[in-house]
Amino acid sequence: MDAQLRALVSDILSLSMSTIAAVTGHAFAAGFILAIAHDYVVMRRDKVFLYMSELDIGLVIPEWFVKMVNAKIGWPAARRAVVMRATKVTAEMRREMEVVDVVVEGEKGTVEAAVKVAEELLKKGWNWEVYGENRKVFF
């Protein structure tokens, strides 16, 4: 599964467009990595959390997972909380953890907000080829 997930994340990061994860339910371990592989994370406020469960279940986190966490979570204390304390990141923690970009109510609201983010990005009129190349260098 590790190789397949890594290939999927690589494919997401290689796209010549912005990507948005609409997190409508819990995202554990691989789901966490899949969510943060996107440029923007839109998360449902109620009953949802992001969680690197490996420490709690006794698995060693692959090095590339840690590289993704390091690239996507800017604050060192937040990275430690996610990887070394298995903190369950809730919507309310978004500002302190800097993992989630938008928090909204309910499943439908999450999907609608993700679409709205995409529409706002399209209005920018960016050259998506350039965006994709910048993304490859950035991550």
N, C-alpha and C positions, 0 to 999 in steps of 0.2 A: 504494500500500500504506500510506503514511503516514496518509492520511485514514481508511482502514478500521481500522488499528490504533488510532488515536486515538479513533475512535468506540467500539471495543470496550472500551478502557480507561475511557472515560467511562461506558459502560454498567456496567462492574464497580463503579466508584466511586459510581455512583448507586443501587446496590442497597440495599434496606432490610434488610440482613443482613450479618453478618460473612462474609468470604470467606477461603479458605485455598488457597494454591498448594502442590500436592504435586509437587516438582521431582524427577523420577526419572531425568532425563538432562540433558545440557548445555542451558543456556539462554543463547543469544547474542543480543545487540542487542535486537531486538523481543521475543524470548523473555525476556530479562532484565527489560525494562520490564513485560511481561505478568506475570511472577512478582511483582515488587515492587508491582504495582498492587493486590495482595491485602493483606488486613490481617495475615495470618500467612503465613510461608514455611516449609514443612517440606521439608527437603532430604536426599537420599540422601548418605551419607558417602563412598562409594567411587566413584571414576571420574567425578565430576560436578563441574562448576563453572559459575558465573554469570560472564558476560563481556560487556562493552561493546566489541565488536570494531571499531567505526567508525574509531578512530584507526589501528589496524593495517591496515585495508583502504582508508584514504584517503577516508572519507566524513565530512561534517560532521554532527554530532549535532544533531537538531532541538531547538529551544529547549524544547519541551514535554517531551522526554526528560529534559533537565537539570532542569526543574522537578519532575519525578517523582523523580529521584534526590535532589534537595535536600529534598523532602518526606519521603522514605522512609529516607534514610540520614543519621542525626543527626550523625555525626562528620565535620568538614570534611576531615580527612586521608583518611578512607575515601572520601569523595566524589571527592577529587582522584585517588586511586588508581584508582577505577573509571573515571572519565571521562578524566583527563589522562595516565594511565599504562597504560590498558587492562589493569589487573590482573585476572587470572582468580581470582575469589573461590571458594575451596574451602570445604568444610564445616569444616575445621580453622581457618579464618580467621573463623568466624562471630562470635566474641566481639569480636575486634579491629575487625571491619568493621561489625558491627551491622546485617547485612543479613538473616540467616537466624535464625528463631526456634527451630526444632527440627531436630536432625540425628539420623538413624537409619540403620540398616544395611539395604541392599537395596531393591529396587523395591517389593516387597510391604510391607516395613516402613514405607516412606515413605507409602504410601497408607493403611495402618492407623493410622499416627500422625496423619495429617491428619484422618481420621475421628474419632479420639480427641479432638483439639483441638476439632473441631466439637461433639462430644457434651458436652465440658466447658463450652463457651460456651452451649449450650442450657440447661444446668443453672442458669445465672445468672438466667434468667427475665427478661432485659432486654426492654424495649419496643423492638422492632426498627424501628419507625417513627422513634422518637427517635434510635436508633443511626444510621439512614440519614441523617437530617437533620444530625446531628453530623458524620458523615463528610464530607458535602458541604461543610460549613464548614471542616473541618480540612484537606482537600486542595483 
